[in-house]
Amino acid sequence: MTVLAASQVHEVSPVVNTGFSYEAAFSRNIGWVTEEEQQLLRGKRVAIAGMGGVGGIHAVTLARLGIGAFSVADFDHFDIVNFNRQIGATVSTLQEPKVSVMSEQVRNINPEADLRVFPDGVTDENIDAFLEGVDMFVDGFDFFVLGMRRKVFAKCRELGIPAVTAAPLGMGTAYLCFTPDGMSFEDYFQFEGEDELHQYFKFLLGLAPSALHRHSLVDTSQLNLSEERGPSTAAGCQLAAGVVGAQAVKLLLGRGPLKPAPWYHHFDAYEGKFVTKRLPSGNGNFFQKLKLKKTMKLFS
């Protein structure tokens, strides 16, 4: 492992392992992808910001799809409060860097994987290096990290990189795809000019306009956006990772049909419901504005 201080990235070289065969390891994917497509995935690089609740399991899911290169970023360490949902959180990993633990898991799945590890998270100084040579970006940021999330989505659009955000909501997931020629992240969520709390509510509302999860929240006091806290489940994180895996196949292999923003998608396993609809103006929609006022009054 070599440390490149200029870009704040650890380049982890592939491990030579005579007992490993890429073709054998991912042979059971064949059928859902062709042998040719599997080799195409082998040559793709995915950037994942955050290795916690969703980011960690995104990395594992995409590694098991046989994607061959990753740029992963996180500055945090595992804590006991992560045990309910984060795939890398165990007694043996307490206080270990999330990005190191999850990088090791990826390498244990595919020792040939090309990994660029950003232990300082994504910053203004390393954002270009983080997205260099990337074929797809996956949003694994904590819900309340909106400033850097907005910068990464903007940079992805500038560079022509498709991006996916999948949020675990209760026992379900809401997800959005942003393509270079589709509606932008900023145009959909419309954060500009809003204070931080309004941005949190807009993010939540924009992710899940149908709010399928609202009936599953049995203790509303546990959701407090002004205090930057909310409940979570492993089921939601795992469903989010499944969605990201499916969208990765579509985006990286050029398959369809794909419904990028302003289409939103929300599946709630607890309620047994799935909604996919087009919201042309994003959060600028008249009914979205009414929902925003109602939601802020309920949870502020």
C-alpha positions in Angstrom: 0.0 0.0 0.0 1.4 3.4 -1.0 0.1 6.7 0.4 -0.2 9.6 -2.1 -0.5 12.7 0.2 -1.3 15.0 -2.7 -4.6 13.3 -3.5 -5.3 11.9 0.0 -5.7 8.4 -1.5 -4.3 5.0 -0.6 -3.7 2.9 -3.8 -4.2 -0.7 -2.9 -2.6 -3.0 -5.4 -4.4 -6.2 -6.4 -3.3 -9.3 -4.5 -1.7 -12.2 -6.4 -3.7 -15.2 -5.2 -3.3 -18.4 -7.2 -6.3 -19.9 -5.4 -8.7 -17.3 -6.8 -10.4 -17.4 -10.2 -12.5 -14.4 -11.2 -14.5 -16.5 -13.7 -15.3 -19.2 -11.1 -16.0 -16.7 -8.3 -18.7 -14.9 -10.3 -19.9 -17.7 -12.5 -23.3 -17.9 -10.8 -24.0 -14.4 -12.1 -24.0 -15.8 -15.6 -27.6 -16.0 -16.8 -28.6 -12.7 -15.3 -25.6 -11.2 -17.2 -23.8 -12.8 -20.1 -20.2 -13.9 -20.0 -19.3 -10.9 -22.1 -21.2 -8.5 -19.8 -19.5 -10.1 -16.7 -16.1 -9.2 -18.2 -17.4 -5.7 -18.9 -18.3 -5.3 -15.2 -14.8 -6.5 -14.4 -13.4 -3.4 -16.1 -15.7 -0.9 -14.5 -14.9 1.5 -11.6 -17.5 2.5 -9.1 -17.0 5.3 -6.6 -18.9 5.0 -3.2 -18.9 7.9 -0.7 -19.5 6.5 2.8 -18.9 3.0 4.1 -21.5 2.9 6.8 -25.2 1.9 6.7 -25.7 1.8 3.0 -22.3 2.5 1.6 -20.7 -0.6 3.1 -23.3 -3.0 1.8 -23.3 -1.2 -1.5 -19.6 -2.1 -1.8 -20.1 -5.7 -0.9 -23.1 -6.1 -3.3 -21.3 -4.5 -6.2 -18.1 -6.6 -5.4 -20.2 -9.7 -5.6 -21.5 -8.6 -9.0 -17.9 -8.8 -10.1 -17.2 -5.1 -10.6 -13.4 -4.9 -10.7 -12.5 -1.4 -9.4 -13.7 0.9 -6.6 -12.9 4.3 -5.2 -14.2 4.3 -1.6 -14.3 7.1 1.0 -15.1 7.5 4.7 -13.4 9.2 7.6 -15.5 7.6 10.4 -14.9 4.6 12.7 -17.3 1.8 13.6 -19.2 2.3 16.9 -21.6 0.1 18.8 -24.6 2.2 17.7 -23.9 1.0 14.1 -24.6 -2.6 15.0 -28.3 -2.5 14.0 -27.7 -1.8 10.3 -24.0 -1.5 9.2 -22.6 -4.7 7.6 -19.1 -3.9 8.8 -20.0 -3.2 12.4 -19.1 -6.1 14.7 -17.4 -6.5 18.1 -14.1 -7.2 16.3 -14.3 -4.0 14.2 -15.2 -1.5 17.0 -13.3 1.7 16.6 -11.8 0.5 13.3 -11.9 2.8 10.3 -15.0 2.0 8.2 -13.2 2.4 4.9 -10.4 0.0 5.9 -12.8 -2.7 7.2 -15.0 -2.5 4.1 -12.1 -2.4 1.7 -10.8 -5.6 3.3 -14.3 -7.2 2.8 -14.2 -6.2 -0.9 -10.7 -7.7 -1.2 -11.8 -10.9 0.5 -14.5 -11.2 -2.2 -12.3 -10.3 -5.1 -8.5 -10.2 -4.3 -7.9 -8.8 -7.8 -10.0 -5.7 -7.2 -8.4 -2.4 -7.9 -9.1 -0.2 -4.8 -8.5 3.5 -4.2 -9.1 4.2 -0.6 -9.9 7.8 0.7 -9.5 7.6 4.5 -10.3 11.4 4.9 -13.7 11.0 3.2 -14.5 13.1 0.2 -13.2 16.6 0.5 -12.8 19.7 -1.7 -9.1 18.7 -2.1 -9.7 15.1 -3.2 -13.0 15.2 -5.0 -11.3 15.2 -8.5 -9.1 12.2 -7.5 -12.1 10.4 -6.0 -14.1 10.6 -9.3 -11.1 10.1 -11.6 -11.8 7.3 -14.1 -15.2 6.5 -12.5 -18.0 4.9 -14.5 -20.7 5.3 -11.8 -21.1 7.1 -8.5 -23.1 5.6 -5.6 -24.3 7.8 -2.8 -23.5 6.3 0.6 -23.2 9.6 2.5 -24.9 10.0 5.8 -28.4 11.5 5.3 -27.3 14.8 7.0 -24.2 15.3 4.8 -25.8 17.5 2.2 -23.0 20.1 1.4 -20.5 17.6 0.0 -23.2 15.4 -1.4 -24.4 18.3 -3.5 -20.8 19.0 -4.7 -20.2 15.4 -5.7 -23.5 15.2 -7.7 -22.6 18.4 -9.4 -19.1 17.2 -10.3 -20.6 13.9 -11.6 -22.9 15.8 -13.9 -19.9 17.9 -15.1 -17.9 14.8 -15.8 -20.8 12.8 -17.4 -20.9 10.2 -14.6 -24.3 8.6 -13.8 -25.1 8.7 -10.1 -27.5 6.8 -7.8 -28.8 7.5 -4.4 -30.8 4.9 -2.5 -32.0 5.8 1.0 -33.1 3.2 3.6 -36.5 4.3 4.9 -37.9 2.1 7.6 -38.1 -1.4 6.1 -37.9 -0.2 2.5 -35.9 2.0 0.2 -36.4 5.1 -2.0 -34.1 5.6 -4.9 -33.3 8.1 -7.7 -30.9 7.8 -10.7 -29.3 10.9 -12.1 -27.9 10.7 -15.7 -25.8 13.3 -17.4 -28.5 14.1 -19.9 -31.4 14.0 -17.4 -32.7 16.2 -14.6 -29.9 17.3 -12.3 -29.7 16.6 -8.6 -30.1 20.3 -7.8 -33.0 20.9 -10.2 -34.8 17.9 -8.6 -34.3 18.7 -4.9 -34.1 22.6 -5.2 -31.9 23.2 -2.2 -30.6 26.6 -3.3 -31.4 29.4 -0.9 -32.8 27.1 1.8 -31.4 26.9 5.4 -30.0 23.6 6.5 -33.2 22.3 8.2 -35.3 23.1 5.1 -32.7 21.2 3.0 -33.1 18.1 5.2 -36.8 18.1 4.8 -36.6 18.7 1.1 -34.1 15.8 0.8 -36.4 13.5 2.7 -39.5 14.6 0.8 -37.8 14.5 -2.6 -36.5 11.0 -2.0 -40.0 9.6 -1.1 -42.8 11.9 -2.2 -45.3 9.0 -1.7 -44.0 8.5 1.9 -44.9 4.8 2.0 -42.9 4.4 5.2 -44.9 6.9 7.2 -47.2 4.3 8.7 -44.3 2.1 9.8 -42.8 4.8 12.1 -44.4 3.8 15.4 -42.5 6.4 17.5 -42.3 9.7 15.7 -40.2 11.2 18.5 -37.2 9.2 17.2 -37.1 11.2 14.0 -35.8 14.7 14.6 -34.2 16.4 11.7 -33.2 19.5 13.6 -31.2 17.3 16.0 -29.9 15.3 13.0 -31.1 11.9 14.2 -33.5 9.3 13.0 -34.2 5.5 13.3 -32.9 2.9 10.8 -33.1 -0.8 10.1 -30.8 -3.3 8.4 -33.7 -4.4 6.2 -33.8 -0.9 4.6 -30.0 -0.9 4.0 -30.0 -4.3 2.4 -32.9 -3.4 0.2 -31.2 -0.2 -0.8 -28.1 -2.2 -1.8 -30.2 -4.6 -3.9 -31.6 -1.6 -5.8 -28.2 -0.2 -6.4 -26.9 -3.5 -7.7 -29.8 -3.7 -10.2 -29.3 -0.1 -11.3 -25.5 -0.7 -11.7 -26.3 -3.5 -14.2 -28.4 -1.1 -16.2 -26.1 1.9 -16.1 -22.8 0.1 -16.5 -24.0 -2.3 -19.2 -26.2 0.2 -21.0 -29.3 -1.8 -20.4 -32.9 -0.5 -20.2 -35.4 0.4 -19.3 -34.0 3.1 -17.0 -36.1 5.8 -15.4 -33.8 8.6 -14.2 -34.9 11.7 -12.3 -37.5 13.2 -12.3 -38.7 9.7 -11.9 -38.6 8.5 -8.3 -39.0 5.0 -6.9 -40.0 3.8 -3.5 -40.4 0.2 -2.4 -41.6 -0.6 1.2 -41.3 -4.3 2.1 -43.2 -3.9 5.3 -46.2 -2.3 3.6 -45.8 -4.5 0.5 -46.0 -1.5 -1.8 -44.0 -0.1 -4.7 -44.5 3.3 -6.3 -42.6 4.7 -9.3 -43.8 8.1 -10.6 -42.5 11.0 -12.6 -42.3 14.3 -10.8 -41.4 16.8 -13.6 -40.6 19.8 -11.3 -39.1 17.8 -8.5 -39.6 19.6 -5.2 -40.9 22.6 -7.2 -44.1 20.7 -7.7 -47.1 22.5 -6.1 -48.2 19.4 -4.1 -44.6 18.8 -3.0 -44.6 22.3 -1.5 -47.8 21.6 0.4 -46.3 18.3 1.7 -43.2 20.2 2.8 -45.2 22.5 5.0 -47.2 19.7 6.5 -44.1 17.5 7.1 -42.1 20.3 8.7 -45.0 21.0 11.1 -45.3 17.4 12.0 -41.6 16.6 12.6 -40.0 20.0 13.6 
